[in-house]
């Protein structure tokens, strides 16, 4: 291989490594955001279940729902 070919191969390798590092960083950030959103959704579902249960108790429907 000539010096020009070696330099081109080295430049291409460096460019690919930089691209892969950027992609890895973006993937990590998106993973963290997704995990945060899933945790938030779980909390909101828990709160919703609690509120529905409280409303059923207030309306006297809990015993009816259990007997069905």
BELJO-V193080 format. One record per residue. N is the residue number from 1. SS is DSSP state (@ for helix, = for strand, . for the rest). D_CENTER is the distance of its C-alpha to the mean C-alpha in whole Angstrom. Layout:
N:SS:D_CENTER ; N:SS:D_CENTER
This chain:
1:.:46 ; 2:.:47 ; 3:@:46 ; 4:@:44 ; 5:@:42 ; 6:@:41 ; 7:@:40 ; 8:@:38 ; 9:@:36 ; 10:@:35 ; 11:@:34 ; 12:@:32 ; 13:@:31 ; 14:@:30 ; 15:@:28 ; 16:@:26 ; 17:@:25 ; 18:@:24 ; 19:@:22 ; 20:@:20 ; 21:@:20 ; 22:@:18 ; 23:@:16 ; 24:@:15 ; 25:@:14 ; 26:@:12 ; 27:@:10 ; 28:@:10 ; 29:@:9 ; 30:@:6 ; 31:@:5 ; 32:@:6 ; 33:@:5 ; 34:@:1 ; 35:@:3 ; 36:@:6 ; 37:@:6 ; 38:@:6 ; 39:@:9 ; 40:@:10 ; 41:@:11 ; 42:@:12 ; 43:@:15 ; 44:@:16 ; 45:@:17 ; 46:@:19 ; 47:@:20 ; 48:@:21 ; 49:@:23 ; 50:@:25 ; 51:@:26 ; 52:@:27 ; 53:@:29 ; 54:@:31 ; 55:@:32 ; 56:@:33 ; 57:@:35 ; 58:@:36 ; 59:.:37 ; 60:.:39 ; 61:.:37 ; 62:@:35 ; 63:@:39 ; 64:@:39 ; 65:@:35 ; 66:@:36 ; 67:@:39 ; 68:.:38
